[in-house]
Amino acid sequence: MGLQRVVRSCIVDAPIERVWAVLRDFNSHDQWHTVVAQSAIEDNKTSDRVGCVRNFTLADGNHVREMLLSLSDKDHISTYTIVEATVPLMRYVATVSLKPVTDGNRTFWHWVSTFEAPVGMERDLRDMVAHGVYEAGFANLKNYLALGSPSKAPMPLGQTVTSSGAAIDAPAIRLRDYGKPSEMQLESISVPPPAAGQVRIRQTAVGVNYFDVYLRKGWMPDFLPLPGTPGMEAAGEVIDVGPDVTSLLPGDRVVYMCPMPGSYAGIRNVPVACTTRIPPDVRDEAAAALLLKGVTADYLLRDLGHVKAGTRVLIHAAAGGVGQLVSAWAASMGALVVGTVSTPEKARIARDHGCHHVIVGRHYQFSQAIQSICQGADVVIDGLGNAAREENFAALARCGHWISLGQASGPLQDISPDWLVQKSLTFSRPVAFDYVATQAALNERAERIWQALRSGLIHSPEVELFALRDASLAHERLESRLSAGSLVLRPA
């Protein structure tokens, strides 16, 4: 049994930052490499964390587990090893390294591995790694990067695929007076070329959230001055990029959540830091419906609720978009999940998405029921607002945590520390965008969402589609409390 060595290299017609953005994700290979069927990172670790293990199945049925040994964003190098496999590649260690090509904005990709092979199988295994893994991987990634993109000739080093400088006319919802849904009207706007650090996106799906209702009503006029366009998230395809943007190319599918309103439109410029790529197995409508709500569910459960096995969670509007995700994810963590809904039909939806107990009613009376079920909640996730204020206090167990996520019934009256101290309660009023203040943080949380979706911990929400011009109907539907799941606007 001798030590084998396989070395392969190629040139990729894409900037090094774009290639590295794919390869540094230790769980991306099932998106672009045809030899890989399914892949997941074990133990809910992020896919760029040294020591994480990717567990994947090959298209031929073989099974492999690999550990990330090192990762350098400065040098664009990663090293990994096989820890278990049905293929007899023993003591397998591989290194991927990238370098910029000096005669154009292209990337030199070097892939090398060493391993031991059983006697008599050395040549077959070398050929399998060289041709079936490395050379096929080069071709697959080139196709993946070029998919949906216009023809790209090599450019001088340091430049990117920037726009032609032309503005583009597009439909958009404009709000000229705060108030009813009918105040939102479809107009035509001119979208300029993306500025430095921005990308221009042709939007295919726009997420609708209850926060958009607050903006439309004028509850936060500084946040959406008039005239303005509501909306915080959307999915679509990159048209072109502004100066200094090297991580995305035209044709890339992306979804974003942006702290500046404006997504109810056919085309929009957004900061590249607000974007994350959509995996090939996720539809645009699902991505637009999931990102903001999924990020919200992630920080509610992990950062604020510290949910674990046995945690008693009360989630209001459990059949809604956020409610479904929080309920399913919390249940997968071993929590006891109690939901409130307004109708028996929504109760069935809530149970299907992880609620162990459901309280049905429209009158904001639930504290006695939650005390009877589990002697009070450790965590209350409240989107109801002031009408449920007293009931939430009564529903919480001692030392519980009250998370005010929304105010559907109206803004909360002041919460006094002297009131909370009666039960040693804590209170928080989070803003989702503070939990994804960097693109790295957004990518990390988004990856957990896609992983949870693939593994069945959460399910792609039921999506009600509306044409962009019918945004007012979508808001009426949302405020009626008759909707379940997520609402999405389709610009075209």
N, C-alpha and C positions, 0 to 999 in steps of 0.2 A: 504494500500500500504506500504509494509515493505522493508527495505534495504536488498538486497541479496548480497552474497559473493561467488565467485567461485575461487578456487585455484587449479592449476595443475602444475606439474613439470616433467622434464624428463632429461635424459642424452643423449647428442649428441656426436657421435664419430668423432669429429673434433675440432681443436684448437679454443680457445675462440675468437681469432682475426678473424678467418674465419667465425664463426657464427655471430659475432657482425657486421662484414662488410655487411652482408645481413640484419640483423634486424635493424641496425641504419638507413638504408635507408627507410624512412617512406612511400615510394611509391613502395617498392619492392614486396609487398605481392601478387600482381597479377601475379608475375613471379613464385611463388612457392606454393601458397595456392590455392587449387582447389575450395574453396568456393567463391573466388573473381573472377569476370569476367573481369572487366576493372577498371582501376584506373588512376587518374591524380591529380597532385598538382595544386591547384588554384593560379591564379595571378602570374604565372611564377616564384614562389619562389623555392628555392632549397629544396630537400626532407629531409635535415637534419637541417633545420632552425626552431628553436623554434617559434611556432605561425603559422606555415604553416598548411594548411588544405588539406587533401586528400579526394577527391570526388570519390566514387567508387560504382560500381554495383555488387551485389552478383549474384551467378549463378542461384538462385531461383527468381531473378527479383527485390529483395528488393534493396533499395538505402540508402547509409550511407555517412555522412560527419563527419570526425574526425579531431581534432586539436592536434598537437604535443605540449605538455605542458612543457616537460623537456627532456634533452638529456645529458648524461654524458659519454664521452669516457673514462674517468678515471675509473669510477665505472661500466661501461657497463650496464647502466640503462636508460630506456626511459619510459615516462608516457604520456598518451594521453586520450582524452575524446571525446565522441560523442556530436556533436553540432546539428545534425539533422539526423533523420532516419525514415524510414517507419516501422522499427521494434520497438516495444514499450519498449526499454531499456532506462529508464530515469535516468538522473544524472549518467550516465555510466562513470567510470574512471578506466583505466587499467594500470598496470605497468608490464613491461618486464625487468627482470634482469638476468644477466649471471654471473657465477663464474667458475673458472677453477677447474677441478677435480684433486685432489692431487695424485691419483694413476695412472695417465696416461694423455696424452695430449687430454683430452676430456673436455666437457663443461656441466655444470649444468644450465638448463634453467628453470626459475621460472616465472610463468604467473599468475597474480592475478587481479581480478576486483571486484568492487562493483557497484550496480545499484539498482534502484527501478523498480518494476514490478507491473502491474495492478493486482488487487485481482483475484485469480483464475488462473493466468498465471505464478505464481512464479516458479513452478517446471518445466514447459515446457521451460521457458526462461533460467533457470539455466542449464538444460540439453543441450539446444541449444548452449550456450556459452561453456560449459565444453567439450561436445563431438564434436559438429559440428565445433567449432572454435578452441579451444585450443588443444584437443587431435588430431584432424585431422591436425591441423597446425604443431604439433610436427612430425607426420608421413610424411607430405608433405615436410617439410624442410629437414628432413633426406634424403628422396629420392632425393631432389633437389641437396643437397651437394654431394651425392654419384653418381649422374648421370654421366655416362661416365668415372668414376674413377675406378682404380684398387682397389682390396680389401685392406682395410686399417685397420691394427690391432692397438690397442692403443699403444702409444709410451711413453717413459719417458717424464715427464714434461719438457718443454723448447726445445724439439726436434721437427723437422718437417719432412715431407716426402721428404727427400733429394735424390739426384741421386745415382746411383750405382757406379759412378766414371768412367763409360765407355764413350769414345768419340763415336759419331755417324756420319757416312758419309752421306752427303746430297748434292743435286745439288745446284749450285749457279751461278749467272751471275758475271763474272769477267771482269773488265776493265783494260787492260794492257797499253793502250795508249789512250790519250784524242782524241776526234774527232767525227767521224760519228757514227751513230747507229751500224754499222757493227763491230765496235771495241768491242762491248759487246759479250762475248762468254760464253757458258755454260760449267762449269767445275764441278768437284767434290771437296768438301771441307770436312774437319773433324771438327765437332763442339764439343768442350770439354764439360765436365759437367758444369753446371752453378756455377759461383762463388758466394760469399756471396752477398746477395741482388739482385740476378738475378733469372730469370726463363728461362727454355729452352722450346721453343715453336715449335711444328710441325705446320707449316704455311699452311693454306688452301687458302688464298686470300691475294694478295699483291697489295696495292694501287700504282698507277703510277701518279706522279705529275710533273708539268713543272719544278719544282726545280731540279728534277732528270736530266733533259736535261742540265741545267746549269752545274751540276757536271760532266756529261759525256763530255761536251765540254771543261772542264778544266778551267772554269771561276773562280773557287774557289779551286785551287789545295791543299791548306792547309786543306780544309774541307774533300776532298776525295783523299788522297795520293794514288799513284799507287804502286802495283796493288790494286784495291779496288772493292767493291760491292756497287752499288747505292741503293737508296730506303730508305724511312723514315717511312713507316707505313705498317702494315700487321695485319691480323686476323688469329687465329688458336686455337689450343688446347695445354694446358700446359702438357709437358711430365714429367718434374720433376722440383724441385726448389732447390736453393742453401741454404746454411746455413743462418739462421736468417730470412728466409721468412716464415711467418705464415699466411699471408692473402690470399694465393692461394694454391690450391691443384691440383695434377695431374687430368686431365680431365676437368678442368675449361676452358670455352670458353672465350677468351680475345681478345681485339684489342689494338694496341699500336701505339703511335707516338713517335719516338725516335730521338733526335738531332744528333745521330751518324749514318751515312749511313750504310746500310748493309741488308736491308729487301728483296732484290731480291734473295731469297734463300728458300730452302725447310724447313730448321731448323735453328733457330737462338736463341742465348742468348740475353736477354735484361734486363735492370734494372726493377725491379718490379714496381718502381715509375712511369715508363712510360706506364704502362698498366691500362686498365679499363675493367670491365666485359661486355660481350655482352648480352643484354637482350634476353630472349628466343624467342621473336617475331621479332628479327632482324637477317637476314641471314648474314653469314660470308662475302660474297661478298659485301653486302650493308655496313656492318660495316667498311670494309677496304676502301671502296670508300668514306665513309662519315666522318670518325673521323677527319682527318687533315683538310679537307675542311670545315667541320662543325664548328670546333673550330675556324678556320680562319673567317668564316662568323660571328660567335658569337662576337669575339673581334672587328671586323671591325665595326659592327653595334652598339654595346653597349659601348665598351671602347674608340674607336677612333671617330666614326661617330656621337655618341650620337643621333642616329636616333629616331625620334618620328613622330607623325602625322604632315604632312605638309613638312617634310624635303625633299629636292630635291636631289635625288641620281642619279649619272651617273656611271654605271658599264660597263666596257669594257669586251669583250668576254662573253656576258650575257648568251650565250647558253652553256658555258662550265660548268665544275663541280662546281667550286666556284661561278660562275656567276648565275647559277640556284638557288643555295641555298641563296645567298645574295638577289637576286631579290624577291624570294618568301617570305623570312623572313621580308625584308624591307617593302614589300607591306602589310604584315599582321600587321605591326606597324603603318600603315597609311601614309607611305612615298609615294611621287611621284617618280616612278622608271623609268628611261630612260636607255636603253641598247644599246650598239653597237655590231654588228655582221657582219660577212663577206658575208653571203648569205641569200637569201629569205627563204630558208628552215630553217636556224638557227633562223631567225626572228620569225617564227611560234613557235619554241621551246621556245624562250625567252618570247613571249607573254603568252604561256601556263604556264610559271613559274613566272608570276607576273609582267613582264614589262608592263607599261602603254603605253610607246612609244618606238619604236625600230628604230635605225638609221642603215641602211645597206650600207656597202662599205668596200673596202680593202685599201683605200688610206689615212687613218688617218685624214679624214676631217669631223669634227663633231661639231665644236664650234658654227658655225652659226645656225645649227639646234637646238642645246640645248638652245641657247639664244632665239631662236624663240619660242620654246616650253614652257620654264619656266623662261626666263630671267637669266639663268645661274644656275649652280649646287652648292648646299651647300657642297656636298661631292662628290669627284671623286675617284673611286676605280680603279686604273690604273695598269694593268698587261702588258701594251703594251711596255713601255720603251721609248727609246730616240726618235723614229720616231714620237711619239705623244706628245712630250714635249711641243711645242709651242701651240698646239691645246688644251691641257689640261689647260694651263694657261688661254687661251682665253675663255674656256668653264666655268670656275669657276666664281661664283658670288662673290661679295665683302665679305670678312670675311669667305670665303670658306676654306675647308680643303682638301688637296691633299694627298691621301694615295698611295704611290708607293708600289705595291704588287709584281710586277714582271717586267721583262725586255725582253719580247719575241722578240722585234726588236733590242735589244742591250742595253748595260748599259747606264743609264742616264748621261748626262753631269752634271757637278756641278750645283746645284740649289743655286743661290745667294740670301741671305736675302734681298739685295737691290732690287732684281727683285720681290720677293714675297711681299715686303712692298708696292708696287704700288697699290695692291688691298687688303692689310691687310690679306694676305693668310697665312695659316699654312701648314706645310709639315711634313709627317712622313714616316718612312721606317721600319715597324714592322717586327719582327721575331716571328713566332707563338709559338715557344717553350718557350719564355719568359713569355707567358701568361698561361702556364701550368707548371710552374717551380716546383710545388709540386703535389703529387698524389691527394691531396684533391682538388686542383684547376682543375686538369684534370677531376676528377669525377664530379665536379660541372658543368663544361661546357659540358661534355658528357651527363649528365642527361638532360640538356636543349635540346640537339640535339635529344635524344630519345623521349622526351616529345613533341617537335615540330613535330617529325615524326608521333607519334601516333595521335596527334590532327589534323593533316593535314595541319599545317602551312608550312611545307616543305614536299617534296616528295622524296622517295627513288630514287636516280638517275638511269637513264638508264645506264647499265653497259655493256661495250664491253670487252669480255673475251679473253685473249691471254694465251697460254701456256707459262710457264716460259722460255723455250728455245727460244721463239719468242719475247723476250723483245725488240729486235732491231726493229721488225715490229710495236710493240706498240709505240715506240718512233717516228718512221716514220709517223705513223698515227697521233700522237699528234702534231707533227711539221707541218703536212700538212694543219692544220686548217680545216680539213674535219670532225674531230670528234666532237661529242656533248655528254655531260654527262661525265662519268668517265670511265677510263681504268683500268682494273684489271688483274694481272697476276695470273695464277693458277699453283702452283708448281707441282701438280700431276694430 
